Amino acid sequence: MICITGAGGTLSREVMRQLAQKAPFRAAYFSNNAAETARARGIDAVVIDYNQPETLRTAFQGCDTLFLLGPNALNQIELELNAVEAAKAAGVRRIVKQSVLGAAEESHSLANIHRPVEKAIEESGLAWTFLRPNSFMQNVVTFMAPTIRAEARSTARVARPGSVTWMCVTLPRSR
């Protein structure tokens, strides 16, 4: 069984969609309402609070793999370290951690958040996989929305369900 943290978010929802019909999973949510809604759809759902490690241990019990997508918080390192310890205590055998490009080099602020957790996972004795994407399309929309609205023409196309979505943003040349 795979426990997927951050189940209410864009990335973890896609992980669950991809796993449906392929592997059993448990979805770990931050809110009771989200977990109840998932249960009503037949999903094995639990509520976790990274500040309360006992909720993590309970959620991870019976899972051999943990997809770790920690909360975006000022104390993210501490919270994710709680999850690593809870995973070990619950008998998880592998952690797949959502990380960031350049984490190994610790060359930027996000890398400095993710690398200490990666090191703890490496030292844990558990099997591990680190996913280090450079960005996500929603980041473009989130951080560049004002510029795109004011100065750009953008198009998005989807070839077919399950395929890669791409977005082309054309910004005017600097003068």
Contacts in CASP RR format, 6 or more apart in sequence:
PFRMAT RR
TARGET T0000
AUTHOR 0000-0000-0000
METHOD contacts of the structure
MODEL  1
MICITGAGGTLSREVMRQLAQKAPFRAAYFSNNAAETARARGIDAVVIDY
NQPETLRTAFQGCDTLFLLGPNALNQIELELNAVEAAKAAGVRRIVKQSV
LGAAEESHSLANIHRPVEKAIEESGLAWTFLRPNSFMQNVVTFMAPTIRA
EARSTARVARPGSVTWMCVTLPRSR
1 24 0 8 1.000
1 25 0 8 1.000
1 26 0 8 1.000
1 62 0 8 1.000
1 63 0 8 1.000
1 64 0 8 1.000
1 65 0 8 1.000
2 19 0 8 1.000
2 23 0 8 1.000
2 24 0 8 1.000
2 25 0 8 1.000
2 26 0 8 1.000
2 63 0 8 1.000
2 64 0 8 1.000
2 65 0 8 1.000
2 66 0 8 1.000
2 67 0 8 1.000
3 25 0 8 1.000
3 26 0 8 1.000
3 28 0 8 1.000
3 59 0 8 1.000
3 60 0 8 1.000
3 63 0 8 1.000
3 65 0 8 1.000
3 66 0 8 1.000
3 67 0 8 1.000
3 92 0 8 1.000
4 12 0 8 1.000
4 15 0 8 1.000
4 16 0 8 1.000
4 19 0 8 1.000
4 25 0 8 1.000
4 26 0 8 1.000
4 27 0 8 1.000
4 28 0 8 1.000
4 67 0 8 1.000
4 69 0 8 1.000
5 12 0 8 1.000
5 28 0 8 1.000
5 48 0 8 1.000
5 66 0 8 1.000
5 67 0 8 1.000
5 68 0 8 1.000
5 69 0 8 1.000
5 70 0 8 1.000
5 83 0 8 1.000
6 12 0 8 1.000
6 28 0 8 1.000
6 29 0 8 1.000
6 30 0 8 1.000
6 69 0 8 1.000
6 70 0 8 1.000
6 71 0 8 1.000
7 13 0 8 1.000
7 16 0 8 1.000
7 27 0 8 1.000
7 28 0 8 1.000
7 29 0 8 1.000
7 34 0 8 1.000
7 38 0 8 1.000
7 45 0 8 1.000
8 27 0 8 1.000
8 29 0 8 1.000
8 30 0 8 1.000
8 34 0 8 1.000
10 136 0 8 1.000
10 138 0 8 1.000
11 69 0 8 1.000
11 98 0 8 1.000
11 136 0 8 1.000
12 27 0 8 1.000
12 67 0 8 1.000
12 69 0 8 1.000
15 67 0 8 1.000
16 25 0 8 1.000
16 27 0 8 1.000
16 43 0 8 1.000
19 25 0 8 1.000
24 44 0 8 1.000
25 44 0 8 1.000
26 44 0 8 1.000
26 45 0 8 1.000
26 46 0 8 1.000
26 59 0 8 1.000
26 63 0 8 1.000
27 35 0 8 1.000
27 38 0 8 1.000
27 43 0 8 1.000
27 44 0 8 1.000
27 45 0 8 1.000
27 46 0 8 1.000
28 45 0 8 1.000
28 46 0 8 1.000
28 47 0 8 1.000
28 48 0 8 1.000
28 59 0 8 1.000
29 35 0 8 1.000
29 38 0 8 1.000
29 45 0 8 1.000
29 46 0 8 1.000
29 47 0 8 1.000
29 48 0 8 1.000
30 47 0 8 1.000
30 48 0 8 1.000
30 49 0 8 1.000
30 71 0 8 1.000
31 47 0 8 1.000
32 47 0 8 1.000
34 45 0 8 1.000
35 45 0 8 1.000
35 46 0 8 1.000
35 47 0 8 1.000
36 45 0 8 1.000
38 45 0 8 1.000
39 45 0 8 1.000
46 55 0 8 1.000
46 58 0 8 1.000
46 59 0 8 1.000
47 55 0 8 1.000
47 59 0 8 1.000
48 55 0 8 1.000
48 56 0 8 1.000
48 59 0 8 1.000
49 55 0 8 1.000
49 56 0 8 1.000
50 56 0 8 1.000
50 70 0 8 1.000
50 71 0 8 1.000
50 73 0 8 1.000
50 79 0 8 1.000
50 80 0 8 1.000
50 82 0 8 1.000
50 83 0 8 1.000
51 79 0 8 1.000
51 82 0 8 1.000
53 82 0 8 1.000
53 85 0 8 1.000
53 86 0 8 1.000
56 82 0 8 1.000
56 83 0 8 1.000
56 86 0 8 1.000
56 87 0 8 1.000
56 90 0 8 1.000
57 86 0 8 1.000
57 89 0 8 1.000
57 90 0 8 1.000
59 86 0 8 1.000
60 66 0 8 1.000
60 86 0 8 1.000
60 87 0 8 1.000
60 90 0 8 1.000
60 91 0 8 1.000
60 92 0 8 1.000
61 90 0 8 1.000
61 91 0 8 1.000
62 90 0 8 1.000
62 91 0 8 1.000
63 90 0 8 1.000
63 92 0 8 1.000
64 91 0 8 1.000
64 92 0 8 1.000
64 93 0 8 1.000
64 94 0 8 1.000
65 92 0 8 1.000
65 93 0 8 1.000
65 94 0 8 1.000
65 95 0 8 1.000
65 96 0 8 1.000
66 83 0 8 1.000
66 87 0 8 1.000
66 92 0 8 1.000
66 94 0 8 1.000
66 95 0 8 1.000
66 96 0 8 1.000
67 96 0 8 1.000
67 98 0 8 1.000
68 80 0 8 1.000
68 83 0 8 1.000
68 84 0 8 1.000
68 87 0 8 1.000
68 95 0 8 1.000
68 96 0 8 1.000
68 97 0 8 1.000
68 98 0 8 1.000
68 117 0 8 1.000
69 98 0 8 1.000
70 76 0 8 1.000
70 79 0 8 1.000
70 80 0 8 1.000
70 83 0 8 1.000
70 98 0 8 1.000
71 79 0 8 1.000
73 79 0 8 1.000
76 113 0 8 1.000
77 113 0 8 1.000
77 116 0 8 1.000
77 117 0 8 1.000
80 97 0 8 1.000
80 117 0 8 1.000
81 116 0 8 1.000
81 117 0 8 1.000
81 120 0 8 1.000
84 95 0 8 1.000
84 117 0 8 1.000
84 120 0 8 1.000
84 121 0 8 1.000
84 124 0 8 1.000
87 95 0 8 1.000
87 124 0 8 1.000
87 126 0 8 1.000
88 124 0 8 1.000
88 126 0 8 1.000
92 126 0 8 1.000
93 126 0 8 1.000
93 127 0 8 1.000
94 126 0 8 1.000
94 127 0 8 1.000
94 128 0 8 1.000
94 129 0 8 1.000
95 121 0 8 1.000
95 124 0 8 1.000
95 126 0 8 1.000
95 127 0 8 1.000
95 128 0 8 1.000
95 129 0 8 1.000
96 128 0 8 1.000
96 129 0 8 1.000
96 130 0 8 1.000
96 131 0 8 1.000
97 114 0 8 1.000
97 117 0 8 1.000
97 118 0 8 1.000
97 121 0 8 1.000
97 128 0 8 1.000
97 129 0 8 1.000
97 130 0 8 1.000
97 131 0 8 1.000
98 131 0 8 1.000
99 114 0 8 1.000
99 117 0 8 1.000
99 118 0 8 1.000
99 130 0 8 1.000
99 131 0 8 1.000
99 132 0 8 1.000
100 110 0 8 1.000
100 111 0 8 1.000
100 113 0 8 1.000
100 114 0 8 1.000
100 132 0 8 1.000
100 133 0 8 1.000
101 132 0 8 1.000
101 133 0 8 1.000
101 134 0 8 1.000
101 135 0 8 1.000
102 108 0 8 1.000
102 111 0 8 1.000
102 132 0 8 1.000
103 110 0 8 1.000
103 111 0 8 1.000
103 114 0 8 1.000
103 115 0 8 1.000
103 118 0 8 1.000
103 130 0 8 1.000
103 132 0 8 1.000
104 111 0 8 1.000
104 115 0 8 1.000
104 118 0 8 1.000
105 111 0 8 1.000
106 112 0 8 1.000
106 115 0 8 1.000
118 128 0 8 1.000
118 130 0 8 1.000
121 128 0 8 1.000
121 130 0 8 1.000
122 128 0 8 1.000
137 165 0 8 1.000
137 167 0 8 1.000
140 148 0 8 1.000
140 167 0 8 1.000
140 169 0 8 1.000
141 148 0 8 1.000
144 169 0 8 1.000
147 171 0 8 1.000
148 154 0 8 1.000
148 169 0 8 1.000
151 171 0 8 1.000
151 172 0 8 1.000
152 169 0 8 1.000
152 170 0 8 1.000
152 171 0 8 1.000
152 172 0 8 1.000
153 169 0 8 1.000
153 170 0 8 1.000
154 167 0 8 1.000
154 168 0 8 1.000
154 169 0 8 1.000
154 170 0 8 1.000
155 167 0 8 1.000
155 168 0 8 1.000
156 165 0 8 1.000
156 166 0 8 1.000
156 167 0 8 1.000
156 168 0 8 1.000
157 165 0 8 1.000
157 166 0 8 1.000
158 165 0 8 1.000
END
